[in-house]
Amino acid sequence: MPKPTSLEKKRVSWKHVIGSALAYAYSVFLGWTTRVYWFKTEEFLQLEKEGKNYIYAVWHNQQLFLLYPYRGQKICSLISLSDDGEYIARVLPHFGMKAVRGSTTRGGARALIKLMNIAQAGYHPMLTPDGPRGPIYQVQPGILFLAKKTGLPIIPVGTALSCKIKVGSWDKMRVPLPFGSTALTYGKAVYVTEESDMDAVARELKTELDKATDHSERFINKKPFDNSRA
C-alpha cells in the first residue's frame, strides 16, 4: 500500500493513488496546451535576483492551474486535511513541491510551525488567504501570522483563465480547461511586523490580490474582476 502524504493523514486508499495520477497527467496536459502570460513587479524580480524568500498568496478559487507554471520552484503549499486535499497533496511532489497538511480549522497551529521550518529551508510557502472554507475573497489570519513570525514578505498573485468551468463550491472554484490562456499578475509585497495592525494588513493584502486579479481578468477576458459576488 502506498504511503500517506503526511503524518496527519495515515489512511490512503487506491482512489487517491489513481485519482492523483490522473490529476497529475491532466495538469501536465493543461501546462502544454495553455499559454501563460507573466506580469511580475520590479520589486519581486529584485527579491528573486537576490535569492530572497517570500510567501505566495492566491485566492482559493484560482489555485488549480498553478502546479505546472510553478514546477520546480521549491513551493510548499498548505493543503487541508480533507479527503479532496489528499489528491492535491499527492500531486505536488511530482512538480518538485511539498505539501503541509492542515487548515485554520484542523491542525492549523502545527501546520504553521511546519511551514515556518520549511520556509527556513528555502521553500516558498503558497497559501490561499480565504481558504479552506471562506468567506470568499476575505483574508484569514493564518497567512498574516506566518508572515509575522518568519519576517517574509507576502507576494499577492492574481490569475485569470480564458477557458474554465465554475463549480458550485463555496468559492465557485475555477476548473481550468485546455487550449486557453492565463495571466499571472503579481501585486505589491505586503509585510507584517510585530507592530502591524493586523486588520489593516489584511485589508492591504485583499486590496493587492483584488488589483492583481483585476489586471489578469482585464488582460485575459477583457472585463473587470468583480469581487462583490462569488
FIKOLZA-1660 file (N, C-alpha, C; in steps of 0.1 Angstrom, whole numbers, plus 5000, padded with zeros to 4 digits):
% residues 230
   i   px   py   pz ch aa at
   1 5008 4988 5000  A  M  N
   1 5000 5000 5000  A  M CA
   1 5009 5012 5000  A  M  C
   2 5006 5022 4991  A  P  N
   2 5014 5034 4991  A  P CA
   2 5014 5042 5004  A  P  C
   3 5024 5049 5007  A  K  N
   3 5025 5056 5020  A  K CA
   3 5016 5069 5019  A  K  C
   4 5011 5074 5030  A  P  N
   4 5004 5086 5030  A  P CA
   4 5013 5098 5028  A  P  C
   5 5007 5109 5025  A  T  N
   5 5015 5121 5022  A  T CA
   5 5019 5129 5035  A  T  C
   6 5013 5125 5046  A  S  N
   6 5017 5133 5058  A  S CA
   6 5014 5124 5070  A  S  C
   7 5019 5128 5082  A  L  N
   7 5016 5121 5094  A  L CA
   7 5002 5122 5099  A  L  C
   8 4996 5134 5095  A  E  N
   8 4982 5137 5099  A  E CA
   8 4972 5128 5091  A  E  C
   9 4976 5123 5080  A  K  N
   9 4966 5116 5071  A  K CA
   9 4972 5102 5069  A  K  C
  10 4969 5092 5078  A  K  N
  10 4975 5079 5077  A  K CA
  10 4968 5069 5069  A  K  C
  11 4956 5072 5065  A  R  N
  11 4948 5062 5057  A  R CA
  11 4947 5067 5043  A  R  C
  12 4953 5059 5034  A  V  N
  12 4952 5063 5020  A  V CA
  12 4947 5051 5012  A  V  C
  13 4937 5054 5004  A  S  N
  13 4931 5044 4996  A  S CA
  13 4936 5044 4981  A  S  C
  14 4933 5034 4973  A  W  N
  14 4937 5034 4960  A  W CA
  14 4930 5044 4951  A  W  C
  15 4919 5049 4956  A  K  N
  15 4912 5060 4948  A  K CA
  15 4921 5073 4948  A  K  C
  16 4929 5075 4959  A  H  N
  16 4938 5086 4960  A  H CA
  16 4950 5084 4950  A  H  C
  17 4954 5072 4950  A  V  N
  17 4966 5069 4941  A  V CA
  17 4962 5071 4927  A  V  C
  18 4951 5065 4923  A  I  N
  18 4946 5066 4909  A  I CA
  18 4942 5080 4905  A  I  C
  19 4934 5086 4914  A  G  N
  19 4929 5100 4912  A  G CA
  19 4940 5110 4911  A  G  C
  20 4950 5109 4920  A  S  N
  20 4962 5118 4919  A  S CA
  20 4970 5116 4907  A  S  C
  21 4971 5104 4902  A  A  N
  21 4979 5102 4889  A  A CA
  21 4971 5108 4878  A  A  C
  22 4958 5107 4877  A  L  N
  22 4950 5113 4867  A  L CA
  22 4951 5129 4868  A  L  C
  23 4951 5134 4880  A  A  N
  23 4952 5148 4882  A  A CA
  23 4966 5153 4877  A  A  C
  24 4976 5146 4880  A  Y  N
  24 4989 5150 4875  A  Y CA
  24 4990 5150 4860  A  Y  C
  25 4985 5139 4854  A  A  N
  25 4985 5139 4839  A  A CA
  25 4977 5150 4833  A  A  C
  26 4966 5154 4839  A  Y  N
  26 4958 5165 4834  A  Y CA
  26 4965 5178 4836  A  Y  C
  27 4972 5180 4847  A  S  N
  27 4979 5192 4850  A  S CA
  27 4990 5194 4840  A  S  C
  28 4997 5184 4836  A  V  N
  28 5008 5185 4826  A  V CA
  28 5002 5188 4812  A  V  C
  29 4991 5181 4809  A  F  N
  29 4984 5184 4797  A  F CA
  29 4979 5199 4796  A  F  C
  30 4974 5204 4807  A  L  N
  30 4970 5218 4807  A  L CA
  30 4982 5227 4805  A  L  C
  31 4993 5223 4812  A  G  N
  31 5005 5231 4810  A  G CA
  31 5010 5232 4796  A  G  C
  32 5009 5221 4789  A  W  N
  32 5013 5220 4775  A  W CA
  32 5004 5228 4765  A  W  C
  33 4992 5229 4769  A  T  N
  33 4982 5235 4760  A  T CA
  33 4977 5249 4763  A  T  C
  34 4982 5254 4774  A  T  N
  34 4978 5268 4779  A  T CA
  34 4989 5278 4778  A  T  C
  35 4986 5289 4772  A  R  N
  35 4996 5300 4771  A  R CA
  35 4996 5308 4783  A  R  C
  36 5007 5310 4789  A  V  N
  36 5009 5317 4802  A  V CA
  36 5015 5331 4800  A  V  C
  37 5009 5341 4805  A  Y  N
  37 5014 5355 4805  A  Y CA
  37 5018 5359 4819  A  Y  C
  38 5030 5363 4821  A  W  N
  38 5035 5367 4835  A  W CA
  38 5036 5382 4836  A  W  C
  39 5032 5387 4847  A  F  N
  39 5033 5401 4850  A  F CA
  39 5039 5403 4864  A  F  C
  40 5052 5403 4864  A  K  N
  40 5059 5404 4877  A  K CA
  40 5064 5418 4880  A  K  C
  41 5063 5422 4892  A  T  N
  41 5067 5436 4896  A  T CA
  41 5082 5436 4897  A  T  C
  42 5088 5449 4895  A  E  N
  42 5102 5451 4897  A  E CA
  42 5106 5447 4911  A  E  C
  43 5098 5449 4921  A  E  N
  43 5100 5446 4934  A  E CA
  43 5103 5431 4936  A  E  C
  44 5094 5423 4930  A  F  N
  44 5095 5409 4931  A  F CA
  44 5108 5404 4923  A  F  C
  45 5110 5409 4912  A  L  N
  45 5122 5405 4904  A  L CA
  45 5135 5408 4912  A  L  C
  46 5135 5419 4920  A  Q  N
  46 5147 5422 4928  A  Q CA
  46 5148 5411 4939  A  Q  C
  47 5137 5408 4945  A  L  N
  47 5137 5397 4956  A  L CA
  47 5143 5384 4950  A  L  C
  48 5138 5381 4938  A  E  N
  48 5142 5369 4931  A  E CA
  48 5157 5369 4928  A  E  C
  49 5161 5380 4923  A  K  N
  49 5175 5382 4919  A  K CA
  49 5184 5380 4931  A  K  C
  50 5180 5385 4942  A  E  N
  50 5188 5385 4955  A  E CA
  50 5187 5372 4962  A  E  C
  51 5179 5363 4957  A  G  N
  51 5177 5350 4963  A  G CA
  51 5169 5350 4976  A  G  C
  52 5161 5360 4978  A  K  N
  52 5153 5362 4990  A  K CA
  52 5141 5352 4990  A  K  C
  53 5136 5349 5002  A  N  N
  53 5124 5341 5003  A  N CA
  53 5112 5349 5005  A  N  C
  54 5100 5343 5002  A  Y  N
  54 5088 5351 5003  A  Y CA
  54 5076 5341 5003  A  Y  C
  55 5064 5346 5006  A  I  N
  55 5052 5338 5007  A  I CA
  55 5043 5342 4996  A  I  C
  56 5038 5332 4988  A  Y  N
  56 5028 5335 4978  A  Y CA
  56 5014 5335 4984  A  Y  C
  57 5006 5344 4979  A  A  N
  57 4992 5344 4983  A  A CA
  57 4983 5344 4970  A  A  C
  58 4973 5335 4970  A  V  N
  58 4964 5335 4958  A  V CA
  58 4950 5331 4963  A  V  C
  59 4940 5337 4958  A  W  N
  59 4926 5334 4962  A  W CA
  59 4924 5319 4959  A  W  C
  60 4915 5313 4968  A  H  N
  60 4913 5299 4968  A  H CA
  60 4908 5294 4955  A  H  C
  61 4899 5301 4948  A  N  N
  61 4893 5296 4936  A  N CA
  61 4902 5297 4924  A  N  C
  62 4915 5303 4925  A  Q  N
  62 4924 5305 4914  A  Q CA
  62 4936 5295 4914  A  Q  C
  63 4936 5285 4923  A  Q  N
  63 4948 5278 4926  A  Q CA
  63 4950 5266 4917  A  Q  C
  64 4940 5261 4910  A  L  N
  64 4941 5248 4903  A  L CA
  64 4951 5247 4891  A  L  C
  65 4953 5259 4885  A  F  N
  65 4963 5258 4873  A  F CA
  65 4977 5261 4877  A  F  C
  66 4980 5264 4890  A  L  N
  66 4993 5269 4894  A  L CA
  66 5004 5258 4895  A  L  C
  67 5000 5245 4894  A  L  N
  67 5010 5235 4896  A  L CA
  67 5021 5235 4885  A  L  C
  68 5016 5235 4872  A  Y  N
  68 5026 5234 4861  A  Y CA
  68 5035 5247 4860  A  Y  C
  69 5029 5259 4860  A  P  N
  69 5037 5271 4859  A  P CA
  69 5048 5272 4870  A  P  C
  70 5045 5267 4882  A  Y  N
  70 5054 5269 4893  A  Y CA
  70 5063 5256 4896  A  Y  C
  71 5063 5247 4886  A  R  N
  71 5070 5235 4888  A  R CA
  71 5085 5237 4891  A  R  C
  72 5091 5230 4900  A  G  N
  72 5105 5231 4903  A  G CA
  72 5109 5243 4910  A  G  C
  73 5100 5251 4915  A  Q  N
  73 5104 5264 4921  A  Q CA
  73 5103 5263 4937  A  Q  C
  74 5105 5252 4942  A  K  N
  74 5105 5250 4957  A  K CA
  74 5094 5257 4964  A  K  C
  75 5082 5252 4960  A  I  N
  75 5069 5257 4966  A  I CA
  75 5065 5248 4977  A  I  C
  76 5060 5253 4988  A  C  N
  76 5054 5245 4998  A  C CA
  76 5040 5250 5000  A  C  C
  77 5030 5241 4999  A  S  N
  77 5016 5246 4999  A  S CA
  77 5009 5240 5011  A  S  C
  78 5001 5248 5017  A  L  N
  78 4992 5243 5028  A  L CA
  78 4980 5237 5022  A  L  C
  79 4978 5224 5025  A  I  N
  79 4967 5216 5020  A  I CA
  79 4958 5211 5031  A  I  C
  80 4945 5212 5030  A  S  N
  80 4936 5208 5040  A  S CA
  80 4937 5193 5043  A  S  C
  81 4932 5189 5054  A  L  N
  81 4932 5175 5058  A  L CA
  81 4919 5168 5052  A  L  C
  82 4912 5174 5044  A  S  N
  82 4900 5168 5038  A  S CA
  82 4904 5157 5029  A  S  C
  83 4894 5149 5025  A  D  N
  83 4896 5138 5016  A  D CA
  83 4901 5143 5002  A  D  C
  84 4895 5155 4998  A  D  N
  84 4899 5161 4985  A  D CA
  84 4913 5166 4986  A  D  C
  85 4917 5171 4997  A  G  N
  85 4931 5176 4999  A  G CA
  85 4942 5165 4997  A  G  C
  86 4938 5152 4999  A  E  N
  86 4948 5142 4997  A  E CA
  86 4952 5140 4983  A  E  C
  87 4943 5143 4974  A  Y  N
  87 4946 5142 4959  A  Y CA
  87 4957 5152 4956  A  Y  C
  88 4954 5165 4960  A  I  N
  88 4964 5175 4957  A  I CA
  88 4977 5173 4964  A  I  C
  89 4977 5169 4976  A  A  N
  89 4989 5166 4983  A  A CA
  89 4998 5156 4977  A  A  C
  90 4992 5146 4970  A  R  N
  90 4999 5135 4963  A  R CA
  90 5005 5140 4950  A  R  C
  91 4998 5150 4944  A  V  N
  91 5003 5155 4931  A  V CA
  91 5015 5165 4933  A  V  C
  92 5015 5172 4943  A  L  N
  92 5026 5183 4945  A  L CA
  92 5040 5177 4943  A  L  C
  93 5044 5166 4949  A  P  N
  93 5058 5162 4948  A  P CA
  93 5062 5159 4933  A  P  C
  94 5053 5156 4924  A  H  N
  94 5056 5154 4910  A  H CA
  94 5061 5167 4904  A  H  C
  95 5057 5178 4910  A  F  N
  95 5062 5191 4904  A  F CA
  95 5073 5197 4913  A  F  C
  96 5079 5189 4921  A  G  N
  96 5090 5194 4930  A  G CA
  96 5085 5203 4941  A  G  C
  97 5073 5201 4945  A  M  N
  97 5067 5209 4956  A  M CA
  97 5065 5200 4968  A  M  C
  98 5063 5207 4980  A  K  N
  98 5060 5200 4992  A  K CA
  98 5046 5203 4997  A  K  C
  99 5040 5194 5004  A  A  N
  99 5026 5196 5010  A  A CA
  99 5027 5196 5025  A  A  C
 100 5021 5206 5031  A  V  N
 100 5019 5205 5046  A  V CA
 100 5004 5204 5048  A  V  C
 101 5000 5194 5056  A  R  N
 101 4986 5192 5058  A  R CA
 101 4981 5199 5070  A  R  C
 102 4970 5207 5068  A  G  N
 102 4964 5214 5079  A  G CA
 102 4955 5225 5074  A  G  C
 103 4948 5232 5083  A  S  N
 103 4940 5243 5079  A  S CA
 103 4937 5252 5091  A  S  C
 104 4930 5262 5089  A  T  N
 104 4926 5271 5101  A  T CA
 104 4917 5264 5110  A  T  C
 105 4910 5253 5106  A  T  N
 105 4900 5246 5114  A  T CA
 105 4906 5233 5120  A  T  C
 106 4915 5227 5113  A  R  N
 106 4921 5214 5118  A  R CA
 106 4936 5214 5116  A  R  C
 107 4943 5212 5127  A  G  N
 107 4958 5211 5126  A  G CA
 107 4965 5224 5122  A  G  C
 108 4958 5235 5124  A  G  N
 108 4964 5248 5119  A  G CA
 108 4977 5252 5126  A  G  C
 109 4978 5251 5139  A  A  N
 109 4990 5256 5146  A  A CA
 109 5002 5247 5142  A  A  C
 110 5000 5234 5142  A  R  N
 110 5011 5225 5139  A  R CA
 110 5015 5227 5124  A  R  C
 111 5005 5229 5115  A  A  N
 111 5009 5232 5101  A  A CA
 111 5017 5244 5099  A  A  C
 112 5013 5255 5106  A  L  N
 112 5020 5268 5105  A  L CA
 112 5035 5266 5110  A  L  C
 113 5037 5259 5121  A  I  N
 113 5050 5256 5126  A  I CA
 113 5058 5249 5115  A  I  C
 114 5052 5239 5109  A  K  N
 114 5059 5232 5098  A  K CA
 114 5063 5241 5086  A  K  C
 115 5053 5250 5083  A  L  N
 115 5056 5259 5072  A  L CA
 115 5067 5269 5076  A  L  C
 116 5068 5273 5088  A  M  N
 116 5079 5281 5092  A  M CA
 116 5093 5274 5091  A  M  C
 117 5093 5261 5095  A  N  N
 117 5105 5254 5094  A  N CA
 117 5109 5251 5079  A  N  C
 118 5099 5248 5071  A  I  N
 118 5102 5246 5057  A  I CA
 118 5107 5259 5050  A  I  C
 119 5101 5270 5054  A  A  N
 119 5105 5283 5048  A  A CA
 119 5119 5286 5051  A  A  C
 120 5124 5283 5063  A  Q  N
 120 5138 5285 5067  A  Q CA
 120 5147 5276 5059  A  Q  C
 121 5142 5265 5053  A  A  N
 121 5150 5257 5045  A  A CA
 121 5150 5261 5030  A  A  C
 122 5143 5273 5027  A  G  N
 122 5144 5279 5014  A  G CA
 122 5132 5277 5005  A  G  C
 123 5122 5270 5011  A  Y  N
 123 5109 5268 5003  A  Y CA
 123 5100 5281 5004  A  Y  C
 124 5093 5283 4994  A  H  N
 124 5083 5294 4993  A  H CA
 124 5069 5289 4997  A  H  C
 125 5064 5293 5009  A  P  N
 125 5051 5289 5012  A  P CA
 125 5041 5295 5002  A  P  C
 126 5031 5288 4998  A  M  N
 126 5020 5293 4990  A  M CA
 126 5007 5290 4997  A  M  C
 127 4999 5300 5000  A  L  N
 127 4987 5299 5008  A  L CA
 127 4975 5306 5001  A  L  C
 128 4963 5301 5004  A  T  N
 128 4951 5307 5000  A  T CA
 128 4945 5315 5012  A  T  C
 129 4946 5328 5012  A  P  N
 129 4942 5335 5024  A  P CA
 129 4927 5334 5028  A  P  C
 130 4919 5330 5018  A  D  N
 130 4904 5328 5021  A  D CA
 130 4900 5314 5023  A  D  C
 131 4910 5305 5023  A  G  N
 131 4907 5291 5024  A  G CA
 131 4908 5286 5039  A  G  C
 132 4903 5274 5042  A  P  N
 132 4898 5264 5032  A  P CA
 132 4882 5266 5031  A  P  C
 133 4876 5274 5039  A  R  N
 133 4861 5275 5038  A  R CA
 133 4856 5289 5037  A  R  C
 134 4864 5298 5035  A  G  N
 134 4859 5312 5032  A  G CA
 134 4858 5320 5045  A  G  C
 135 4851 5331 5044  A  P  N
 135 4843 5336 5032  A  P CA
 135 4852 5339 5020  A  P  C
 136 4846 5339 5009  A  I  N
 136 4853 5341 4996  A  I CA
 136 4859 5355 4996  A  I  C
 137 4872 5356 4991  A  Y  N
 137 4879 5369 4989  A  Y CA
 137 4880 5377 5002  A  Y  C
 138 4881 5369 5014  A  Q  N
 138 4884 5376 5026  A  Q CA
 138 4896 5370 5033  A  Q  C
 139 4906 5378 5037  A  V  N
 139 4918 5373 5042  A  V CA
 139 4916 5368 5056  A  V  C
 140 4920 5356 5059  A  Q  N
 140 4920 5350 5072  A  Q CA
 140 4934 5352 5078  A  Q  C
 141 4935 5351 5092  A  P  N
 141 4947 5355 5099  A  P CA
 141 4959 5345 5097  A  P  C
 142 4957 5333 5092  A  G  N
 142 4968 5323 5091  A  G CA
 142 4980 5328 5084  A  G  C
 143 4978 5334 5072  A  I  N
 143 4989 5338 5063  A  I CA
 143 4996 5350 5070  A  I  C
 144 4989 5359 5076  A  L  N
 144 4995 5370 5083  A  L CA
 144 5003 5366 5095  A  L  C
 145 4999 5356 5102  A  F  N
 145 5007 5351 5113  A  F CA
 145 5020 5345 5108  A  F  C
 146 5019 5337 5097  A  L  N
 146 5031 5331 5092  A  L CA
 146 5041 5342 5087  A  L  C
 147 5036 5353 5081  A  A  N
 147 5045 5363 5076  A  A CA
 147 5051 5371 5088  A  A  C
 148 5044 5373 5098  A  K  N
 148 5049 5380 5110  A  K CA
 148 5060 5372 5117  A  K  C
 149 5058 5359 5118  A  K  N
 149 5067 5350 5125  A  K CA
 149 5080 5348 5117  A  K  C
 150 5079 5347 5104  A  T  N
 150 5090 5345 5095  A  T CA
 150 5097 5357 5091  A  T  C
 151 5090 5369 5091  A  G  N
 151 5096 5381 5085  A  G CA
 151 5096 5381 5070  A  G  C
 152 5089 5372 5064  A  L  N
 152 5089 5371 5049  A  L CA
 152 5078 5380 5043  A  L  C
 153 5081 5386 5032  A  P  N
 153 5070 5394 5025  A  P CA
 153 5060 5385 5019  A  P  C
 154 5048 5389 5018  A  I  N
 154 5037 5382 5011  A  I CA
 154 5036 5388 4997  A  I  C
 155 5037 5379 4987  A  I  N
 155 5036 5383 4973  A  I CA
 155 5022 5379 4968  A  I  C
 156 5013 5389 4966  A  P  N
 156 5000 5385 4960  A  P CA
 156 5001 5382 4946  A  P  C
 157 4993 5371 4942  A  V  N
 157 4993 5367 4928  A  V CA
 157 4978 5366 4924  A  V  C
 158 4974 5373 4914  A  G  N
 158 4961 5373 4909  A  G CA
 158 4961 5366 4895  A  G  C
 159 4952 5357 4892  A  T  N
 159 4951 5349 4880  A  T CA
 159 4938 5350 4873  A  T  C
 160 4938 5347 4860  A  A  N
 160 4925 5346 4853  A  A CA
 160 4927 5336 4842  A  A  C
 161 4916 5329 4838  A  L  N
 161 4917 5319 4828  A  L CA
 161 4907 5322 4817  A  L  C
 162 4910 5319 4805  A  S  N
 162 4901 5321 4794  A  S CA
 162 4892 5309 4792  A  S  C
 163 4897 5297 4795  A  C  N
 163 4889 5285 4793  A  C CA
 163 4887 5278 4807  A  C  C
 164 4875 5277 4812  A  K  N
 164 4873 5272 4825  A  K CA
 164 4858 5269 4827  A  K  C
 165 4856 5261 4838  A  I  N
 165 4842 5259 4842  A  I CA
 165 4842 5263 4857  A  I  C
 166 4831 5268 4862  A  K  N
 166 4829 5272 4876  A  K CA
 166 4820 5262 4883  A  K  C
 167 4825 5256 4893  A  V  N
 167 4818 5246 4901  A  V CA
 167 4810 5252 4912  A  V  C
 168 4801 5245 4918  A  G  N
 168 4792 5250 4928  A  G CA
 168 4797 5249 4942  A  G  C
 169 4810 5251 4944  A  S  N
 169 4816 5251 4958  A  S CA
 169 4814 5264 4964  A  S  C
 170 4818 5266 4977  A  W  N
 170 4816 5279 4984  A  W CA
 170 4824 5290 4977  A  W  C
 171 4835 5286 4971  A  D  N
 171 4844 5297 4964  A  D CA
 171 4841 5298 4949  A  D  C
 172 4832 5290 4944  A  K  N
 172 4830 5289 4929  A  K CA
 172 4843 5286 4922  A  K  C
 173 4849 5275 4926  A  M  N
 173 4862 5271 4921  A  M CA
 173 4863 5271 4906  A  M  C
 174 4873 5277 4900  A  R  N
 174 4876 5277 4886  A  R CA
 174 4884 5265 4882  A  R  C
 175 4878 5256 4874  A  V  N
 175 4885 5244 4869  A  V CA
 175 4890 5247 4855  A  V  C
 176 4903 5248 4853  A  P  N
 176 4909 5251 4840  A  P CA
 176 4906 5241 4830  A  P  C
 177 4904 5245 4818  A  L  N
 177 4902 5237 4806  A  L CA
 177 4914 5239 4796  A  L  C
 178 4918 5229 4788  A  P  N
 178 4929 5231 4779  A  P CA
 178 4927 5240 4768  A  P  C
 179 4937 5244 4761  A  F  N
 179 4937 5252 4749  A  F CA
 179 4933 5266 4751  A  F  C
 180 4936 5272 4762  A  G  N
 180 4933 5285 4766  A  G CA
 180 4945 5293 4769  A  G  C
 181 4943 5304 4776  A  S  N
 181 4954 5313 4781  A  S CA
 181 4951 5317 4795  A  S  C
 182 4962 5321 4802  A  T  N
 182 4961 5325 4816  A  T CA
 182 4971 5336 4818  A  T  C
 183 4967 5345 4828  A  A  N
 183 4977 5356 4832  A  A CA
 183 4979 5354 4847  A  A  C
 184 4992 5356 4851  A  L  N
 184 4996 5356 4865  A  L CA
 184 5002 5370 4868  A  L  C
 185 4994 5378 4875  A  T  N
 185 4998 5392 4878  A  T CA
 185 5003 5393 4893  A  T  C
 186 5015 5398 4895  A  Y  N
 186 5020 5400 4909  A  Y CA
 186 5016 5414 4914  A  Y  C
 187 5012 5414 4927  A  G  N
 187 5010 5427 4933  A  G CA
 187 5021 5432 4942  A  G  C
 188 5019 5443 4948  A  K  N
 188 5029 5449 4957  A  K CA
 188 5031 5440 4969  A  K  C
 189 5043 5437 4973  A  A  N
 189 5046 5429 4985  A  A CA
 189 5040 5435 4998  A  A  C
 190 5035 5426 5006  A  V  N
 190 5029 5430 5019  A  V CA
 190 5037 5425 5030  A  V  C
 191 5041 5434 5039  A  Y  N
 191 5050 5430 5050  A  Y CA
 191 5042 5431 5063  A  Y  C
 192 5044 5421 5072  A  V  N
 192 5038 5421 5085  A  V CA
 192 5048 5420 5096  A  V  C
 193 5048 5430 5105  A  T  N
 193 5058 5431 5116  A  T CA
 193 5050 5429 5129  A  T  C
 194 5058 5428 5140  A  E  N
 194 5052 5427 5153  A  E CA
 194 5043 5439 5157  A  E  C
 195 5046 5450 5151  A  E  N
 195 5039 5463 5153  A  E CA
 195 5027 5465 5144  A  E  C
 196 5025 5456 5134  A  S  N
 196 5015 5458 5124  A  S CA
 196 5001 5457 5130  A  S  C
 197 4992 5465 5125  A  D  N
 197 4978 5464 5127  A  D CA
 197 4972 5453 5118  A  D  C
 198 4968 5442 5124  A  M  N
 198 4965 5430 5116  A  M CA
 198 4953 5432 5107  A  M  C
 199 4943 5440 5112  A  D  N
 199 4932 5443 5103  A  D CA
 199 4936 5451 5091  A  D  C
 200 4945 5461 5094  A  A  N
 200 4949 5470 5083  A  A CA
 200 4957 5462 5073  A  A  C
 201 4966 5453 5077  A  V  N
 201 4974 5445 5068  A  V CA
 201 4965 5435 5060  A  V  C
 202 4955 5430 5067  A  A  N
 202 4945 5421 5060  A  A CA
 202 4938 5429 5048  A  A  C
 203 4934 5441 5051  A  R  N
 203 4928 5449 5041  A  R CA
 203 4938 5452 5029  A  R  C
 204 4950 5455 5033  A  E  N
 204 4961 5457 5023  A  E CA
 204 4963 5445 5014  A  E  C
 205 4964 5433 5020  A  L  N
 205 4966 5421 5012  A  L CA
 205 4954 5419 5003  A  L  C
 206 4942 5421 5008  A  K  N
 206 4930 5419 5000  A  K CA
 206 4930 5428 4988  A  K  C
 207 4933 5441 4991  A  T  N
 207 4934 5451 4980  A  T CA
 207 4944 5447 4969  A  T  C
 208 4955 5443 4973  A  E  N
 208 4966 5439 4963  A  E CA
 208 4962 5427 4955  A  E  C
 209 4955 5417 4962  A  L  N
 209 4951 5405 4955  A  L CA
 209 4940 5408 4945  A  L  C
 210 4931 5417 4949  A  D  N
 210 4920 5421 4940  A  D CA
 210 4925 5429 4928  A  D  C
 211 4934 5438 4931  A  K  N
 211 4940 5446 4920  A  K CA
 211 4948 5436 4910  A  K  C
 212 4955 5427 4915  A  A  N
 212 4963 5418 4906  A  A CA
 212 4953 5409 4898  A  A  C
 213 4942 5404 4905  A  T  N
 213 4932 5396 4898  A  T CA
 213 4925 5405 4887  A  T  C
 214 4922 5417 4891  A  D  N
 214 4916 5426 4881  A  D CA
 214 4924 5428 4869  A  D  C
 215 4937 5430 4871  A  H  N
 215 4946 5431 4859  A  H CA
 215 4946 5419 4850  A  H  C
 216 4947 5407 4857  A  S  N
 216 4946 5395 4849  A  S CA
 216 4933 5393 4841  A  S  C
 217 4922 5396 4848  A  E  N
 217 4909 5394 4842  A  E CA
 217 4907 5404 4830  A  E  C
 218 4912 5416 4831  A  R  N
 218 4911 5426 4821  A  R CA
 218 4920 5421 4809  A  R  C
 219 4931 5416 4812  A  F  N
 219 4940 5412 4801  A  F CA
 219 4935 5399 4794  A  F  C
 220 4930 5389 4801  A  I  N
 220 4926 5377 4795  A  I CA
 220 4912 5377 4790  A  I  C
 221 4903 5382 4798  A  N  N
 221 4888 5381 4795  A  N CA
 221 4882 5395 4791  A  N  C
 222 4890 5405 4791  A  K  N
 222 4886 5419 4787  A  K CA
 222 4874 5424 4796  A  K  C
 223 4874 5420 4808  A  K  N
 223 4864 5425 4818  A  K CA
 223 4870 5427 4832  A  K  C
 224 4864 5435 4840  A  P  N
 224 4870 5437 4853  A  P CA
 224 4866 5426 4863  A  P  C
 225 4874 5424 4873  A  F  N
 225 4872 5414 4883  A  F CA
 225 4862 5420 4893  A  F  C
 226 4851 5412 4894  A  D  N
 226 4840 5416 4903  A  D CA
 226 4841 5408 4916  A  D  C
 227 4847 5414 4927  A  N  N
 227 4848 5406 4939  A  N CA
 227 4837 5408 4948  A  N  C
 228 4826 5414 4943  A  S  N
 228 4814 5416 4951  A  S CA
 228 4805 5404 4951  A  S  C
 229 4807 5395 4941  A  R  N
 229 4799 5383 4940  A  R CA
 229 4808 5371 4937  A  R  C
 230 4804 5360 4942  A  A  N
 230 4813 5348 4941  A  A CA
 230 4812 5342 4926  A  A  C
% end
